[in-house]
Amino acid sequence: MPESNQKNNDLRGQLIKYAGFLLSRRPYFSAQIRKKLTEKASRLDESDQSDLIEVIIGELESAKYLDDNYLLSGYIRQKLSKLQGPKIIFAKLRQLGLKSDQITKALKGQDLLEA
């Protein structure tokens, strides 16, 4: 049992270090980080680590390293400045892994959709 716990701690450290590396380069939505951490864990030949990844995502969110709402509003403003409409923005955000209700709420906040 202690060997398994040590292995889990090593994996946790590697995944946190990788998340820090990614976030030091540019901001990511939590869905993007979740996908990248899952890929990293599978490259390390680890079994399903979704519970550990969810804990790491939660810690990053509580420490404000991940803030989907803040990033979402900036993303929408950027796409609007490039004259992209709400339907295109919605589709791109869905491709990035965000939930429909979260996107709709952000678009309504920018007065792009009717309430």
C-alpha positions in Angstrom: 0.0 0.0 0.0 2.7 2.6 0.8 4.3 1.9 -2.6 1.0 2.8 -4.3 0.7 6.0 -2.3 4.2 7.0 -3.2 3.5 6.4 -6.9 0.4 8.5 -6.6 2.3 11.3 -5.0 4.9 11.2 -7.7 2.3 11.3 -10.4 0.5 14.2 -8.6 3.7 16.1 -8.5 4.4 15.5 -12.1 0.9 16.6 -13.2 1.0 19.7 -11.0 4.4 20.6 -12.4 3.1 20.1 -16.0 0.0 22.2 -15.3 2.2 25.0 -13.9 4.4 24.8 -17.0 1.4 25.1 -19.3 -0.2 27.9 -17.4 3.0 29.9 -17.2 3.0 30.0 -21.0 -0.6 31.2 -21.6 -4.1 31.0 -20.0 -6.1 27.8 -20.5 -9.7 26.9 -19.9 -10.1 24.2 -17.3 -11.4 21.7 -19.9 -8.2 22.2 -21.9 -6.0 21.6 -18.9 -8.0 18.6 -17.9 -7.5 17.1 -21.4 -3.7 17.9 -21.3 -3.3 16.4 -17.9 -5.2 13.2 -18.9 -2.9 12.9 -22.0 0.2 13.4 -19.8 -1.0 10.7 -17.3 -1.6 8.2 -20.1 1.9 9.0 -21.6 3.3 8.1 -18.2 1.5 4.7 -18.5 -0.8 5.4 -15.6 -4.3 3.9 -15.3 -7.4 6.1 -15.1 -6.4 9.1 -13.0 -9.5 11.2 -13.5 -10.1 11.6 -9.8 -6.6 12.9 -9.2 -6.9 15.2 -12.2 -10.2 16.6 -10.9 -8.6 17.3 -7.5 -5.7 19.1 -9.2 -8.2 21.1 -11.4 -10.1 22.1 -8.2 -6.9 23.2 -6.5 -5.9 25.3 -9.5 -9.3 26.9 -9.6 -9.4 27.7 -5.9 -5.9 29.2 -6.2 -7.2 31.3 -9.1 -4.7 29.8 -11.6 -7.7 28.7 -13.6 -10.7 31.1 -13.9 -13.0 30.1 -16.8 -15.4 33.0 -16.3 -12.7 35.6 -16.5 -11.0 33.9 -19.5 -14.4 33.5 -21.2 -15.2 37.1 -21.1 -11.8 38.1 -22.5 -12.1 35.4 -25.2 -15.5 36.8 -26.2 -14.2 40.4 -26.3 -11.3 39.3 -28.5 -13.5 37.5 -31.0 -15.9 40.4 -31.1 -13.1 42.7 -32.0 -12.4 40.4 -34.9 -16.0 40.9 -36.0 -17.0 37.3 -35.2 -20.6 36.8 -34.3 -22.2 35.0 -31.3 -22.8 31.7 -33.2 -19.2 31.4 -34.3 -18.0 32.3 -30.8 -20.4 29.7 -29.3 -19.2 27.0 -31.7 -15.5 27.8 -31.0 -16.0 27.7 -27.3 -17.8 24.4 -27.5 -14.8 23.0 -29.4 -12.6 24.2 -26.5 -14.7 22.0 -24.1 -16.8 24.6 -22.4 -20.4 23.8 -21.4 -23.3 25.3 -23.4 -25.0 26.9 -20.3 -21.7 28.6 -19.3 -21.2 30.0 -22.8 -24.8 31.2 -23.1 -24.5 33.0 -19.7 -21.3 34.7 -20.8 -22.8 35.7 -24.1 -25.9 37.1 -22.4 -23.6 39.0 -20.1 -22.0 40.7 -23.2 -25.6 41.5 -24.5 -25.1 39.2 -27.5 -28.0 37.0 -26.7 -31.5 37.9 -25.6 -32.2 37.1 -22.0 
